[in-house]
Amino acid sequence: MLQSLYRWAGFVKLSHTVFALPFALASMIVAAREHRGWPGWRVSLLVVSAMVMARTCAMAFNRLVDRRFDALNPRTAGRHLPQGEISVGSAVTLCLVSGFGFLASAWALNPLCFRLAPVALFFVLFYSLTKRFTDFTHVWLGIALALAPLGAWVAVEGRIVFFPDVEGTIGLAAIRYGAFVPLTLALAVVLWLIGFDIIYATQDYEFDRKQGLHSLVVRWGPRNALGVAFLAHLFMWAFLVLFGILSAFRFAYWIGLFLILALLVFEHILARRRDPISINAAFFKLNAIISVILLVVVAVEIVFPWFRLRWY
């Protein structure tokens, strides 16, 4: 039983949930700031369920549509479908069940979440096809994961309002309760994903070029693409600065932000080496640490009131 669960978790790379989930939880915490970041067990568990279900559906779909390329690529030939460890029928079943699970979680959250859920599902699935016709596949992936903080915000608020009328606030102070906050975080996620997906794609430069697959790495070459990745991460950090300003954070958040900047720089130092060990460390370990740091400092700012900074 445990071996089977481990195999399925490996098939959908369950450990990679650490990329998007902390951003979704950070957005959820900020949306529930008037309740010390806690929207209740029901909403919290449904947000996590929706995240895991959507990502599982997307990964199963990705493995299904890419199984021919995975079998040809020496780096991915050992994956479950090419090796026959998991059948195509089982993978299709998992994709459908997790997709329905995501829709059910959205329905249980609120009507707006349910109405937007099919749009979100389209983006997270369609990404897997983009490498066949566009060099900007990294942007599609960024948009897909950026839906996580937006969805978590809507899960708590049940609406999208940019300039809310909040009792006890005046002027710019009300912005911290509006949709500009999760939108800023979502834009940071888009740029973050563009950067580290380009780093990951450098591993398959030769294979993708020969197979006619598209990416910015294929279009511009690894060296130039890594320069774009670095710029994307600089702009990502700038949006995190804006997110902190709009959320009226101080102390803990800014300390965390400078740690994130240091990790981003180190990530690109490793990426320039272009060996598998360095790229995997830059892709998974450092980005996992970055997302967790962001969640922790956001939680500290919201849960402990004395970290709040008043604008009036």
Buried (B, 14 or more C-beta within 10 A) or exposed (E): EEEEEEEBEBBBBBEBBBBBBBBBBBBBBBBBBEEEBBBEEEBBEBBBBBBBBBBBBBBBBBBBBBBEBBBEBEEBEEBBBBEEEBEEEBBEEBBEBBBEBBBBBBBBBBEBBBEBBEEBBEBBBBBBBBBBEBBBBBBBBBBBBBBBBBBBBBBBBBEBEEEBEBEEBEEEBBBBBBBBBBBBBBBBBBBBBBBBBBBBBBBBBEBBBEBEBBBBBBBBBBEEBBBBBBEBBBBBBEBBBBBBBBBBBBBBBBEBBEBBBEBBEEBBEBBBEBEEEBBBBBBBEBBBBBBBBBBBBBBBBBEEEEBBEEEE
